[in-house]
Amino acid sequence: MAYHQQQDHYANSFPDYPPANAAPNYAHPGQQPAPQHHQQQHDYSFDNQSNWETKSYQSEYAGSQAHLNPYDMNVPPMPTMPYQNPAGNYPPQQRPGPMHQNSGYSVAREKLMKRRSVRQVELQQGNLVLDMDVPTHIVPKSMDKTEEMTKLRYTAATCDPDEFMRQKYTLRPYLMGRRTELFIVMTMYNEDEVLFCRTMNAVLKNIAHLCSRTKSKMWGPDGWKKVVVCVVSDGRNKVNKRTLQVLTLMGCYQEGIAKDSIGGKDVTAHIFEYTTNVVVTDRGEVSQGACPVQVIFCLKEQNKKKLNSHRWFFNAFGPLIQPNVCILLDVGTKPTGTSIYELWKCFDKHSGVGGACGEICVDTGKACSLLLKSPLAASQNFEYKMSNILDKPLESVFGYISVLPGAFSAYRYKALQNGPDGKGPLASYFKGEDMHGGSSEAGLFERNMYLAEDRILCFEIVTKKREAWRLQYVKSAKAATDVPTTVPEFISQRRRWLNGSLFASVHATVFWFRIWTSGQGFFRKIILQIEFIYNAIQLFFTWTSLANFYLAFFFLVSSATSGKQDAFNFLADGAGPEVFEVFLKLYLGLIFIILVCSLGNRPQGSKWTYSICIVLFGFCNIITLWCAGYTVYLAVPHTVEGWKDFPNLVETNATFRDIVISLAATYGLYFIGSFMHFEPWHMFTSFIQYMFWLPSYVNILMMYAMCNLHDVTWGTKGDNGSSKDLGGAKKVKGEDGKELMEVELPTAREDVDQVWAASRTALSFKPAEEKEHRDAATKQADHDRNSRTNVVLAWVGTNIIMILVFTSTAFTKWVNDHVTSTKDANFNPYLTFLFYCLAGLSAIRFLGSTIYLLLRLIGF
């Protein structure tokens, strides 16, 4: 599994930035050095000898088979970046601490903000658009006359995404008349610089691969002009500040130019456009990239969730860009070096493909260390792998994949478009945004269904009238992602997944007849009809999974503990029935505990209860597997002669036929399928952990999801308000009567350069780890709910324990041996005790009542 390794030749090619002995100068090339009373300025401009245009693509970078081992590729050498050495000692020999570095960035930013001046600028089509100089350090000297590489374009959007084009907003690729083949969106919320650089640098590597395909009719050295990367951040107050510093180093963001209101209208999104030439690591190391990349950074003013981010991408920017294929990525997902090309190739080869996805893998860490440290991560790794080996290929053969993961998927832009009546895939996809906004009158079923908006989108594409689109799985396109490693985070994530997928599956099953108006060929319709029947059967077993798992546990353990040769004779003769009774009641007790916890507690508030239940459920499954293995051992012949007549063995031995074959058909196919795909390693590294967690997948996750159907949110991401801290742009009349905007902007190029240098320095130091803290109200609510749950469990648990003890086989056996054999024993001793207690309590009450009457008679 080469794509799991952390080796990254592309990252290693970035030189340390700046070199140890460099003392660069901030002064812009061609300008006089700054006066001595200013801070010393530095120059990181690229070497004249680098010959950027010719060196970018002269390599054998990633041939057509690179996807087979994406990290063992020959990467084009990056140009070195020597710097001048004027007087001074930068960086200092003694590296200051992180607090000093943060204050250094704050000082540089504050200086830039104070030295801004007021300018009057003309509106473009009635909108505020600014072209700002980028830091001098990131402009290659061979490109210093190219506007898209020397100017950062800022647009303050004051409209809804659906009105973007109608309000005459524009984008650079549209103005330059470029044909866009690939439009890549990276959505993020508050992800840090490590996750952002992981995804962004992987995307840059993929674009470099496209440019290296010199024999391609579509790609080649100028292939970057056909790719646009769009980063959409959900909420200005939520974005990670260090991630903004990375974008600053890339030239795609600048402090001091964004405005929160334009002519009295509130800004809804800040749009920065720049064609960047640099690659930035999460430690602030900067080097020249293999090719330029067109980047659009959309910083939304308010936090309106991921669907709204996609609406900016599809409905605001899409009509202007008019791409052929759209790639969807979540920040934190890392596609391998050729994955984006592999996805695009699927669309290029098959004109009927409307959507595709690759293989989502678990990022297992260096040398798969995460699998050893976290059983939860290992179980998810097995789950992901088996889904990619068995489920996705099957659905791809049918032509309808139930879900293309939003973390890494691709769509043909044409297939997403709505019809003339306004109905279609995108309209259905974004319907969930209104439903979860609080103003919708939709029912609970519909709101849960649209939690899985990506499933709705897949169904709408395949059933789109008279267009005959199909979906395809591309195994060679791989991407690694992080998975939850804590129990509360895992339960919360799966709650939305399970609720959304359940109701979306019901929706697709109910409207199966829409495939007959989709324009598919007759045989494709028959195949799709078979898939919908298969999905309906799967849906039934999902709905009854709780009962099926318990019944499998009950019958396997009961059959292995009945008779003389029970599975626990090694403990004591006849120990099987007692073991069965203990674990049977333990299983039922765990289900009850999970039910009570799920009805009102957040997983974060009851993590220890859930964790203990997970461990006990794991032991129940160990008992089940032991009993199943013991039953199989007794059922199979123990001699070679017994295996000779295999058909007769299947016909006459019911136990062998029912248990052995069913287990072999399940777990045996796991092994066979894994070896067929040449990916067997998860069977050895993750299978045991998955089996231990399996009862929790069925019982805990399903129970929590069903008990929280009323929760139709994506999570608690705080408020969605906007801060008025950027300043606004005022309308004024110019000398010639034209309407102008009066804005406050940075005017000193050296201030922009200093903020850039301070950003790089701040990133070179890791910040102190911040633990997540619940606010006081949430903490108190969790405490109150947990206390309520503990009281309910103590009350009901005490009563249930009494019921279990006095109805147990051990107690009834003791009664039979020591009580019913006596001379005049007619009742269970507990009933005798209970009746005497009730009689005594009644007598005390009667005595008290009698004394009260006597006292009244004597006038006391």
N, C-alpha and C positions, 0 to 999 in steps of 0.2 A: 504494500500500500504506500507507494512512493509519495502520493499527495498528502499523506499525514505527516511526513517528515518536516522538520522546521528548517532544514537547509535551504537557503535562498541566495543563490549566486547573484541575483539581480540586486538584492539589498547590499551584499558585500561589495558590490562594485562602486558604491557611493564612498568617496573619500571622506576622511574626517574633515569637518568643516567648522572653522578654518584650520589650516595646518598649524602644528604646534608653535612654529616660529613666525607665523604670519602676524604682521601688524598692519592691517589694511586701513584704507583711507575712505572716509565717508563721502568725500567730494565727488560729485557727478563728473564723469569723463567730459573733458572739454571745458570745465568750469575751473575758476581759480579756487585754491584751497580756502576753507572757511577761515575767518579771522581768528586770532589766537584766543579771544575772550569767549568764543563758543567752545562747546565740547569737541574733542577731537573727532574728526569724521573718517569714515572707512570706505574702502572701495572693494566690493566683491565681484566686479564685472568680469565676464568670461575672457579667457585668454584669446588673443588675436590668432594664435596658431591652431586653435581647435578646429577650424574649418567646419563649423557646425553642420552646414547643409550636406556636405559630402560624407561626413563620418557617421551620420545618424543611421544609415541603413546598410552600410557595407559590412555585412556579416551573413552567416548562415544561421541566424537566430530562429530556432524553433521551426524545424521542418514540418511536413504534413503529419508525421507520426508522433509529434511531440506530446500529444495528449496521453500517449501510453505511459510516459514517464515525465510528467510536466516539470519536475524540478531538476532533471538532468539535461538541461538544454544549454547550448552555447549561446551566451548572451552577448550582444554587441558591446565592445568596450566603451565605457563612458569617457568623454574627454576630461582630462585633468583640469583643475581649476587653480593655477598658481596665482598668487596675489602679490601686490607691490609691498614693499617694506619701508614705508616712511618712518620718520622718527616716532618713537613711542613704544610702549610695551603693552600690546594688546594681543591676546588676552593676558591678564596678569598671571604671574607664576602661582600665586596663592589663589585658588578658586574660592570665591565667596560662597556662603551658604545659600540654601533655597530661599530663605526669607529675603535676603539681599537681592536675589535675582528677581523675585516678584516685585519688590519695591522698585527695582531698576526699570522694569516694564511699566509700572504705574507712573513713575516719574517721566519717562519718555512720552507716554500717552497724555499725561496731564499737560506737558509742555506743548504738544501738538494741539491740544484742544484750546489752550490759552492763546496760542499764536495764530488762530484762525482769523480770517478777515471776511467782511461782508462783500459779496459779489452779486451783481444782477445778471441773470442768465435768461435767455429766451426759452420759451417752452417749445417742445417738439410735438406737433399735433395735439397741443393742449396738455402735454404731460412733461413732468420734470425728468430730464435725462442729462446726466453729467458725464463728461470724459475726464478722468483724473490720471495724472502721471503715476506710473507704478514705481516702486523702489528701483533705483539704478542698478542694484546688484543682480537682478534677475533678467535683465534684458541682454540677450546675446548681441555683440557688436555688429554681427552681420545682419541683424534684424532690427536695428535701432531706428529704421525709417518706416517700419511696418506698424500701422496704428493699432491693430488688434493685439500686438505684443508689447506695445509701449504705453497703451492707455487702458485703464480700467473703466468700463462703462457701468454707470449706476443708474437704475431706473426705480423710482418710487411709485409703486402701483397702489392706487386708491380704490380699486374695484374688486368685485368678486372674480374668481378665476374664470367663470363662464363668460364674463364680459370683457376679458382681456383684449381680445382681437377687435371687438366692436368699439372699444374705447381707443383704438388706434395705437396701442402699444406695439413696439417692435423688438426684435432681437437681432443680434449681429449676423448669425447665419442666414437669416431671412433678408437682411439688407444687402448682404454680399452675394445673394443669389446662389448659394451653395446647395447642392443636392445632398441631403442627409440620409444615409443608409441605416445607420445605427444611432438610436437615441437612448442613452443609458441614464436611468434615474437611481440615485442613492438617497434613500430616506433615512433621516436620523432624528433623534429627540435630544438626549443629553449624553450621548456616547462620548467617551474620552478620546484623546489623541491617539492612543494605541489602537483602538478599534477602527478609528477613522483612517489612519495610515495603512492599516492592514487591508482594508477594502480599496482605498484609493490607489495605493501602489500596485495592487493586483490588477485593477482596471487599466492603469498606465502600462503595465507589462503586456496586457492583452492587446492594447492599441498598438504598442510597439511590434507585437507579433503580426498584426494586420499589415503594418507598413513594411515588414520584412518579406512579405509574400510578393516578390517582384514579378512573378510569372502569372499572377492572378489578373483577370480582366477587371475586377472590381477594386482590388486593393493595390498596394505598391507604396512607393515613397510618399505620395500625396494622399494616402488613404486616410490620414488623420483629419483631412478636411471633410470627410464623409461621416465622421463620428462626433457627436456632441454629448458631453457628460453633464448631467444636471444633478446638483446636490440640493435637496430640499430639507431644511431644518425646521422642526415643528415648535416654534415659539422662541422669540428673541430672548426672553428672560430665562429660558430653560436650556439654551445651547451651552455646551461646555466651553469655557473660556480658552482652555488650552487647544481645543479643536479650532477655534477661531484664530489662534496664533499660527497653527499649521496652515490654514487658508491664507493668512497674511503672508507667510513665507512663500507660498505659491503665487502670490499676487492676485488672488481671487477675492480678497476682502481688505478693506481699509477702515481704520477708525476715523471718526470725525466727519463723515460725509452723509451718513444716513439721516433721514428726517422722519419724524413721527406724524407730521401733518403737512399737507400741501394745499395752500389756499383755503384752509379751514376744513379740508377733507382728511379723515384719518387714513393713514397708510396701512394697507393690509399685508404688503410684502415688499421686502427690499431685495432687488435683483441686481447682482453683480456679475458682469461678464468679462472674461479675460482668457486669452489663449496663452496658457502657461507652458514654459519650457523646462521647469525644474521638478525634481522629485525630492520630497521631504520625508525624513524618517520621524518617528515619534520622539527621538532625542534631539531634534532640531538640526540634524545633518542635512545639508543641501547639496545637490549635485545636478548637473544638466541631464535632462531626460533624453531618451532615444529619439523622440519626436515631439512636436508640439501637440497640445491637447486643448480643444475648445471646451471651456468650463462655464457653466451657468450656476451660480450659487444663489438660491432663493431662500432668504431668511424671512420666514413668516413672522409677522408681528405678534400674533396670538397662537396659543397652543390649541389646535383644533383637530388633532389626531391624524393618524396615518392616511386615512381615506381622503381627507382634505388635501394632504400633501400630494397624493396621486391625482387629485382633481387639478391642482396647479400644473402638474406634469402633462396630463392628457388633454385637458380642456383649455388651459391657458397657453401653454407653449407648443403643444402638439399641432394645432392648426397652422401655426407660423412655420414650424420646422418641417412638417409634413414628412416624417421618417417612413422608412419601409418596415423596419423592425424595431420594437421597443424592448429594452432589457430592464427588468426590475431587480434591484438589489437592496438589501438592508445593510446599513453600516454595521460592520462586525462580521459579515459574510465574506469569505476570501475565495474567489474563483481561481482555479489554477491557470497557468500561463496561456493556455489555448482554449479555455472553456467558452469564452464569448464567441470566438471564431467558430467553434463546433456547433453552437446553437444557431448562429447565423447561417452556417452551411446547410443546416436542416431546412430552413426556410427557402434558401436559394435553390436547393435540389428538388423540393416538393412544393409546388405552387398551391396545393390544397391544404397545407398545414397552416392553421390559424394561431396555434400556440404550442409552446414546447417548454420543457423543463429539463434540467440536468440532475445529477445525483448530488443530493445534500448529504454531506458526511459530517460526523462529529469531529471537531477539532480535539484530538486526543493528546495534544501536548508533545513535548520532546520524548522520543522513544516510547510513545504510548503511555506516558507516565500517569495521565489522568485516569486511565482504565484501572490502574493499580490503586490509586488513591481514592477513587470515588466509585463505589458499586452502582450508585444511581446513574452516573455518566456512562458506565459500562453497559448497563441495561438499556439505556437509550441508544447507545451505539449499535447494539444487537438489533433493536427495533428498527432503526433507520436502515441498517444493512439489509434486513430481510424484506423490508418494504421495497427497497431498490432492486432486490433480486427477484422477488416473486410478484409483488403487486403492480408496480409501475410498468414492467414489461408486458404483463397481461393486459392492462388497460390500454397500453400503446397499440397492441395488436388489434384490439377492438376499435380504436380510434377515438375513444372518449376517456380522458384521464380525469378522475373525479375532482382532483385538486392539483393545480400548478402552484407550488409554494411561492408565496410572495417574496421570500428571502432571496430566491434565485430562479427567475423564470423569464420567458420571452413571449411576446405577442406580435402578430402582424398587425400593423396599425389599421389597415383596411378592414380587417376582421372585427375590430373593436367598434367601428363606427355605428351610430344609431341610424335607423331608417328615416324616411321623410316625415313619419309621424312622431318622431322624437323618441321612439321606443327602440331598445336594442341593448347590446352588452354593456356599454358604458352607463347608460341610463339606469339599468338594473344594478350595476356595480356600485354606483354612488347613491342609490336609494337608502342604503344603510346609514349614510351620514345624517340625513334628516331624521331618520327613525330614532337615532340615539342622541339627537340634539335636544330632546325634551318637549318638542312641539308637535310630534307626530301622534296620530291617533291609532297607529298600527297596534295590533294585538301582540301578546307575548310570544306566540309562535313565530310571527314574522320578524320580530326584533331579534329573537335568538337565531333565526335562520340567517339574518344578515350579519351576524357575528362572523360567519364564514363567507365573507363576501367574495373571496377568491374561488370558492366552490360554485357560487352563483354565476360568476363570470365565465367559468369553464362550461357550465351547462348552457348558458345563453349563447356562447360562441358556436357550440356544436349544433344547437337547435335553431340557429338563426335562419330565418325563412329563405329558402331557395339559394343558399350560398355554399352549402356542402363543405363546411370547414371541419377539420379533424385536428386532434391534439396528439402530440408525439413525445416520447421519452428519449432523450439523447444521453446514453450512458457515458459517453466519452467526455461530456461537459460536467466537470466536478467542481464542487465548491464546499469549503469547510465552514462550519458555524459553531458557535458556542452553544452549549445546552445547560439547563439549570443543574446546579450541583447541590442545592439545598432543598429540603422537603417542602417548605412553604412556597418557594418560588415555582417548584415543579407542579404542585397541586393547582396553584393559581393559573399557571399557563395552560394546563390541560383542561381546566374548567371551561375556558372559552373555546378551546379546540373541540372538546367533546360536545358541548351544547350546540355550537354552530354546525359542526359536521352532522350531528344527528338530525337536526331539523332541516338542514339543506339536503340531506339524503332523502328524507321524507318528501320534500318538495320535488326533487328530481324523479323520484319513483312515482309520485302521483301524476306528474305531467309527462309521463313517458311517451305519450302519443305525439308530442311535438317533433319527435325525430322523423315522423312520416311527412312533415312539411318542410324539412330542412334542406331539401334539394339533393340529398345523398343518393347514390346509386341504389338499385334495389337490393343487391347483395349486402352492401354496407348497412342498409336499414335493417336487414335481417340480423346481421352481426350485432348491431347496436341494440336491437330488441333482446337478443340473448344476454347481452351485458346488463341491461336494465333488470331482467329477471334475476340474474346472478346477484346484482346489487340489492334487490328486494329480499332475497334469501339472507344475504349478509346482514341486512338491516334487522331482520327478525332475530338473528342470533345475537346481534349487538344489544337489542332491547332485552333479551332474556339471558344475558351473559351472567348476571348475578346468580340466578337460579341454576344455570347450567354448571357453573364452577362449583357451587355448593353440592349439587347432586353428584358430580364426578368425585368430589372429595368423599361424600357419604358412602357411595356404593363401592369405591375402590378400597377404602379403609375397612368398611364393614365386611366385605367379602374376604379380605386378607386376614381378618381377626376372628372369623367364625370357623368352627371345626377344631380338630385336634392339632393340625399343623398351622397354627396362626403365626403371623409375622413377628410376634413379640415373645415367642417362647424363650428367646435367649435372655429375657429379663426374669421371667418366672413362668412356670407352667400355668397356662390359662390367663396370662396377663393381657392378652389381646383385647378382650371385651372392656376391661377397665381403661386401657389406653384409648380405645376408641371413644368411650364415653367422655373421658376428660377432654380430648381434643374436639369432639363434636360440640360440647357445651362451650369450650373456649372460642370456637369459630363463631357460634351464634352470639356470644357475648361481645366479640370484637365488632361484629356487624352492628349490634345495638349501640356500642360506644361511638362508632363512626357516624351512625345516623344522628345521634344527639349532638355531636361536635359539628356536623355539617349544617345543621339547621340554623345556626346563628353565629358561629365563630369564624373569624378569619384564620387561615392556616398559620399566619404569623403569630397569632395569639395562642395557638394550641399545638405548637410544633412538637413539643415533647410527647403529647398524647398520640399524635399521628406517628411519630417516630417509633414509639413502643408498639403501636398496632402493626406497623410495617414489619418489625422484627418478629412479632408473634405470628402474623400471617405467613411469613417466610418459613417458620418452623412447621406450621400446618402443611405447607406445600412439601417440605422435606418428608414429613410423615406420609403424605399422599404418594410421592414418588417412590418411597421405600416400599410401600404396600403394593404399588403397581409393579415394581421390579420383582418383588417376591412372588406375586401372582403369575407373572410371566415365567419366572423360573420354574414354578410348579407345573405350568401349562405346557412348556416345550419339552420335546423328547430329549432325554439325556444320553442317547446312544445314536450312532450313525445310522443304524437300521431304522430307527424311528423317523428319520428325515427322508428316507428313500421314497415313500409314497406321499409326497407333499399334498397333492389334491385331496387324497383321502383324509389327511391330517386336518386340512382346512374344513372339510365337510363334517367330520365327526367330532372335532374338538372345538366346542363353542367358545371356551375361554380363549384359546389361541386365536380363533377367528375374530372375536370381538375386541380383545385388548391388544394383542401383539400387533395385528395388522393396522389397527387404528393409530397406535403409538408410532409404528414405523412409518405410516403414511404422513404423520405430522413431523416428528423430529428427524426421521430419516430423510425426508425431502428437504429439510433445512440443510443437512450436510450435502446431499447430492446437488441441490441448486447452487450452494456456495462454491463447490468444487467446479461445477460447470462454468461458472462465471469467473473462475480463477481468483476468488476472493474468500478463502476458507478461514482466514485468521480470526475473524470475530467469533467463530465457533469455539476457538480455544481460549480467547481472551475475555469474552463477554457472555457466553452462553450460561454459565453457572449463575452469574449475577442476575441475568434476566429471569431465570427460573425462580430465583429467590424473591424477586420483585413482582413476579407475575400475578399473585393473588391481590397485591395492592393495586396494580393497574386496573383489575376488574372491580374489586370491592371499594377501595378508597376513592379512586378517581371518579368512577361512575357514580358512587353515592354522593360525593361532594358536588359533582356537576348537576345531578338531578335535584338536589336539595337547594340549589342556588340558581334555578331557572329565572328567578326574578331579577338577577344581576345581569344586565345586558350591557355592561360597560367593558371597555378594553383594559381597564386598570385605573389606578389612582395616580393621575399625573398632575394633580394640583389644579389651580385656577387657570382660566384661559383669558385673563384680562391682559391689557397692554399697559406699559409704562410710558408716561409722557416725559421722558428724560432726554430726548434727542434734539429737541428744538424743532421748529417748523419753518416752512418757506412761505413768505408773505407775497401777495400779489401787489405789484407797484406799476405805475405808468412810466415808460421810458420817455426820453426827450422827443422822440418822433411819434409818441402816442401809442407805441406798441406795449402790449401787456408783458411784463417781465416778472420773474420770481427773484426775490431777495433772499439769498441763502448765505449761511456762514460756512466757509470751506477752508481747509488747510491750504496755505499758499507757499510755505517754505518746503522745498524738496528735501532739504536736509532733515526736517522733522519726520517726514515719511520714512526716510532711510534709517533714522534712529529708532523708530518704533519697530521697523523690520529687524534691525540688529538686536534690539531688546527682546523681541519675540523669540528669535533663534537662541539667545542666551538663556532665556527663561525655560525653554523646552529642554535644554541640555541637563536640567536637574529634575529628577523625579519628585513630584509633590508628595507630601505626607499622605498616607492612606487615610481616607475618611470613612468611618463606619456609618452605616445608615442608621439614623435615629428617627423613631416615630415621634410625631408631635404629641404634646401633652393630651390633647383631646382623643387622638387615636389610641394612645397608650392606655388612658383611663377606660375607653370603650372596650378595648381588648381585655383589660383586667376584669371589668364587670361581666362581660360575656363568659369569660373563662370561669369566674366564680360561680355564675349561674349554672354552667355546664357541670362543674364539679359537684354542686349540690344535687342536681338532677341525677347524675351518675351515682352518687353516694346513696341517694334515696331509693332509686329504682334498683341499683346494684345490690343493696342489702336485701331487698325483697326477693330478687331473683336468686341470689345465693341461697337463701333459705329454701326456696322452692327446689332448687337443684340438689341441695344436700338431702332434704327429706324425701325426695322422689328418686334418689340415685339407687343404682343396683346395690352398691355396698351397704347402704342403710337398710334397704328392704331385706337383703340377705342377713344382716345382723338381727333384724327383727324376727325373721323366720327362725334363726338359730337360737335366740335367747329369750324371745317373748311369746310367740305364738305356740311354742311347744310346751309352755307352762299350762297349769291346770285350767284356770278360768280366764285366760286372755282372750278378749273379744275385740279390742281396739288397738290401733297403732299407738305406741307409747307417747308419741308427740301429740296425738289427739287427746289422750288422757291428760297430759300436761296442759294443753291448751284449754280443755274444758274446765279443769280445776282452777286455772288462772282466771278465766272468765267468771266462774262462780264466785271466787274470792273477791274479785273487783266489784261484782254486783252486790255482794254482801256488805262490803265496806260502804258503798254508796247508800244502801238501804239503812245501814246503821247510822250514818250521818244524817239521813233524812228523819229518822226516828228521834234522834237526839234533838234536832232542830224543833220538832213539834213539841217535845216535852218541855224544852226551854220556853217556848211561847206560852204553854199552858200555865207555867209557874210565873209568867210575867217577866222573865229575864231578858 
